Each structure stands twice: as C-alpha cells, then as structure tokens.
Amino acid sequence: MASQQALLGVYGHPDDEQGVSGLMAKYARAGAHVALVCCTRGEAGEIAPGVAATSANLGNVREDELRCAAEKIGIHNLYFLDYRDSGMMGTAENADPRNLWNANLFEVAEKVVRLVRRHKPQVILTFDPNGGYGHPDHIKAHQAATIAYFVAGDPRIYPEQLNEGLHAWTPSKLYWGAFPRGRFQKLAEMAQQMGVAVSVPMQEFLKRGIPDECVTTRIDVAEFVDLKMNALSCHASQLDPNNIWQKIPVEIRREVIKVEMLICAESRAAPNQGVESDLFEGIT
C-alpha cells in the first residue's frame, strides 16, 4: 500500500502542467508524492519572439523549460515518454510516424501503467476526452491515462511489469482538467473592455468550454499565485507577448488563477457531497 498521499499527472506537452501547477505545489508542500508524465517535448509548437530556439532544437529547449517549471512547483519525479509532438490535425507534423497521435495506444498506456505501478498514486490527473481544445496529443494523453486508471490494478494486464518487480496498483480517483465556459467568457469580456481583440481561435475555444455546473472540484491555490506565475515564466518559448493572455493586465491574471477547477470523472472513493475542495477527499 502507498504510505503517503500521491498524485500523478499525465499530459501532452511542456506547459500543460500549468493548469494544475498550483495544486501540485500545494500537495507537494504538504508532503504528497507528486509525479508528472509528459508524452512529448512540444517540438511542433510555435516559438515566441526573442527566444533562442529553432525547429531543430525546440524539443531540447522545452524539456529544459519543463524541468525548470517542475523544480519550482516541487515535482521531483518527471518523465518524458519520448514521442514527438503531433501538431494539430491536418498539419505535416500530424503525419509523422514518430508522433504521439500515430503511436499504438496500448503501447502508450503500458508506459503510463508502469509509472502508476511505480508511484502508486491515489489520484491521476489528465485532460478531458476532447483534450481541452481538441489537440491530438491531449486526446491521446487522456486515453492512455484513462486506460491506466482502469487496468493498473489488474495483474493480468502487462504482467511482464510484475515480473520486473512492480506490483498492481488501483488508483482511487481520475480527474480531468476543466475549462469552464464562465471563466473564459469573463476573460474575453475583460479583454474587450480593454480594447484587446479576441481572436477567432479564442472565440472557438470559448464555444468549447464546459458548462460551469460540470465542475466538481475547486482547489484554492491563492497562496501559490506567485509560484504559478514564476513557474509559467520558465516556458519562455511559449510566452508570445502578442497572445491574448499576455495582454491581460497581470492583476486580472492573478485573480483568475487563484482557483484550479477539475472534473472528478471516476472515483472508487467514498461518495462526495457537493463541490470538492480536496483531491483526496473520501480516500481512506
């Protein structure tokens, strides 16, 4: 049995962890064992102006950026699954046979199961089925993490891992990141009031936000706002100053990130009444 609280995040790219950086820091500082799985190194992403990175070395740059962020957050167990960034559907990168989207799903799941059995998390964090906004790597990370949640406790699945000394482990809860519509509509309204144009991609993103009532879990991370922003600064290659988020005044950004919201998608723990404020609620 696990001797302490433990959680494992499964995401697609460097900076995906920022949606839960506050809660990861919060639990790490409370003594929880925190691990992070990053399936790719974000090689297909755009490079922010002024950053000394090229398409040839972007993966290495973003690995270093994530290691920087993880250290600030308090994540001492960081894993890369070594797949290439898949880019968006229909792009040249999406056809690359080395990428995550084209990888065998059960091969990816086997790697995640191995880490679940190694770290024994009661809680697994990942994306929703649409990957937040439809990115192929987010969707594949969601699929692999979901499979791992259901099969890691069954010794008949990937039995070679048990022969290597690992043991079957059954997580208690599976959480999806939540992109509540109300939060992003409020941000868009603030941006428009300041004369900042809301781009077409952002408008489409707003349409895909989930209804606010779907949020099951709200984690107060107000005391970690400075840390969150400091960790985000590590991802310099992705901080385009022309991005709508960067144009919003810092005091508004700080207010928005005080609470991290999730959906408890699956639970083997005691039933919860109302909105959760603790990921480990109901776990004995």
KAQUIRA-V704423 format. One record per pair of residues at least 12 apart in sequence whose ideal C-beta (glycine too) atoms are under 8 Angstrom apart, sorted by the first residue. I is the first residue (numbers start at 0). J is the second residue. If there is no record, write none. Layout:
((I;J) (I;J))
//
This chain:
((0;119) (1;32) (1;119) (1;120) (1;121) (1;168) (3;30) (3;31) (3;32) (4;26) (4;29) (4;30) (4;31) (4;32) (4;121) (4;122) (4;279) (5;31) (5;32) (5;33) (5;34) (5;118) (5;119) (5;120) (5;121) (5;122) (6;23) (6;26) (6;31) (6;32) (6;33) (6;34) (6;120) (6;121) (6;122) (6;123) (6;124) (6;278) (7;33) (7;34) (7;35) (7;36) (7;114) (7;115) (7;118) (7;120) (7;122) (7;123) (7;124) (7;170) (8;23) (8;33) (8;34) (8;35) (8;36) (8;123) (8;124) (8;125) (9;36) (9;38) (9;111) (9;123) (9;124) (9;125) (9;140) (9;143) (9;144) (9;147) (10;35) (10;36) (10;37) (10;38) (10;125) (10;126) (10;137) (10;140) (11;37) (11;38) (11;39) (11;84) (11;99) (11;126) (11;130) (11;134) (11;136) (11;137) (11;139) (11;140) (12;37) (12;38) (12;39) (12;40) (12;41) (12;44) (12;61) (12;84) (12;136) (13;37) (13;40) (13;41) (13;61) (13;62) (13;64) (13;65) (13;68) (13;234) (13;237) (14;41) (14;61) (14;64) (14;65) (14;68) (14;231) (14;234) (14;237) (15;37) (15;126) (15;137) (15;140) (16;35) (16;37) (16;65) (16;68) (16;69) (16;72) (16;74) (17;68) (17;227) (17;230) (17;231) (17;234) (18;176) (18;259) (19;124) (19;176) (19;259) (19;261) (20;68) (20;72) (20;223) (20;226) (20;227) (20;230) (20;231) (21;218) (21;220) (21;223) (21;224) (21;226) (21;227) (21;256) (21;259) (22;218) (22;220) (22;259) (22;278) (23;35) (23;72) (23;73) (23;74) (24;71) (24;72) (24;73) (24;220) (24;223) (24;226) (24;227) (24;230) (25;218) (25;220) (25;222) (25;223) (26;278) (27;72) (27;73) (27;74) (27;75) (28;73) (32;76) (32;118) (32;120) (33;72) (33;73) (33;74) (33;75) (33;76) (34;74) (34;76) (34;77) (34;78) (34;114) (34;118) (34;120) (35;69) (35;74) (35;76) (35;77) (35;78) (36;78) (36;80) (36;111) (36;114) (36;140) (37;65) (37;77) (37;78) (37;79) (37;80) (38;79) (38;80) (38;82) (38;99) (38;107) (38;136) (38;139) (38;140) (38;143) (39;79) (39;80) (39;82) (39;83) (39;84) (39;85) (39;98) (39;99) (39;136) (40;57) (40;58) (40;59) (40;61) (40;62) (40;79) (40;83) (40;84) (41;57) (41;58) (41;61) (41;84) (41;237) (42;54) (42;57) (42;58) (42;61) (42;83) (42;84) (42;92) (43;83) (43;84) (43;85) (43;86) (43;90) (43;92) (43;98) (44;57) (44;61) (44;84) (44;236) (44;237) (45;237) (45;239) (46;236) (47;235) (47;236) (47;237) (47;238) (47;239) (47;240) (48;239) (48;240) (50;235) (50;236) (52;236) (57;236) (58;83) (58;84) (60;236) (61;234) (61;236) (61;237) (62;79) (64;233) (64;234) (64;235) (64;236) (64;237) (65;77) (65;233) (65;234) (67;230) (67;233) (68;230) (68;231) (68;233) (68;234) (71;226) (71;229) (71;230) (71;233) (72;226) (72;230) (76;118) (78;114) (80;99) (80;107) (80;110) (82;97) (82;98) (82;99) (82;102) (82;107) (82;136) (83;95) (83;97) (83;98) (83;99) (84;98) (84;99) (84;136) (85;98) (85;99) (85;100) (85;101) (85;134) (85;135) (85;136) (85;139) (86;98) (86;135) (87;133) (87;134) (87;135) (88;133) (88;135) (93;135) (98;136) (99;135) (99;136) (99;139) (99;140) (100;135) (100;136) (100;138) (100;139) (102;139) (104;139) (104;142) (104;143) (104;146) (105;146) (107;139) (107;142) (107;143) (108;142) (108;143) (108;146) (108;147) (108;150) (109;157) (109;160) (110;143) (111;143) (111;144) (111;146) (111;147) (112;146) (112;147) (112;150) (112;151) (112;156) (112;157) (112;160) (113;157) (113;160) (113;165) (115;147) (115;148) (115;151) (115;168) (115;170) (116;151) (116;160) (116;165) (116;166) (116;167) (116;168) (117;165) (119;168) (120;170) (121;170) (121;171) (121;172) (121;279) (121;282) (122;170) (122;171) (122;172) (122;173) (122;174) (122;278) (122;279) (122;282) (123;144) (123;147) (123;148) (123;170) (123;172) (123;173) (123;174) (124;174) (124;176) (124;261) (125;140) (125;141) (125;144) (125;145) (125;173) (125;174) (125;175) (125;176) (126;138) (126;140) (126;141) (126;175) (126;176) (127;141) (127;175) (127;176) (127;177) (127;178) (127;209) (127;262) (127;264) (128;141) (128;175) (129;207) (131;176) (131;178) (132;178) (132;204) (132;207) (133;207) (141;175) (144;173) (145;173) (145;264) (148;170) (148;173) (148;265) (149;265) (151;167) (151;168) (151;169) (151;170) (152;167) (152;168) (152;169) (152;170) (153;167) (154;167) (169;267) (170;267) (171;266) (171;267) (171;268) (171;281) (171;282) (172;263) (172;265) (172;266) (172;267) (172;268) (172;278) (172;282) (173;263) (173;264) (173;265) (173;266) (174;216) (174;261) (174;262) (174;263) (174;264) (174;278) (175;261) (175;262) (175;264) (176;261) (176;262) (177;209) (177;213) (177;214) (177;216) (177;260) (177;261) (177;262) (178;204) (178;207) (178;208) (178;209) (179;208) (179;209) (179;210) (179;211) (179;213) (179;214) (179;260) (180;205) (180;208) (180;209) (180;210) (180;211) (181;208) (181;211) (182;208) (182;211) (182;255) (182;260) (183;204) (183;205) (183;208) (184;205) (184;208) (185;255) (186;247) (186;251) (186;255) (187;201) (187;202) (187;205) (189;247) (189;251) (190;243) (190;246) (190;247) (193;246) (193;247) (193;248) (195;243) (195;246) (195;247) (196;243) (197;243) (198;243) (201;243) (209;262) (213;262) (214;260) (214;261) (214;262) (214;274) (215;261) (215;262) (215;263) (215;271) (215;274) (215;275) (216;260) (216;261) (216;262) (216;263) (216;274) (216;275) (216;276) (216;278) (217;258) (217;259) (217;260) (217;274) (217;275) (217;276) (218;258) (218;259) (218;260) (218;261) (218;276) (218;277) (218;278) (219;257) (219;258) (219;276) (220;256) (220;257) (220;258) (220;259) (221;257) (221;258) (224;253) (224;256) (224;257) (227;256) (228;249) (228;252) (228;253) (228;256) (261;278) (263;275) (266;281) (268;280) (268;281) (268;282) (268;283) (269;281) (269;282) (269;283))
//
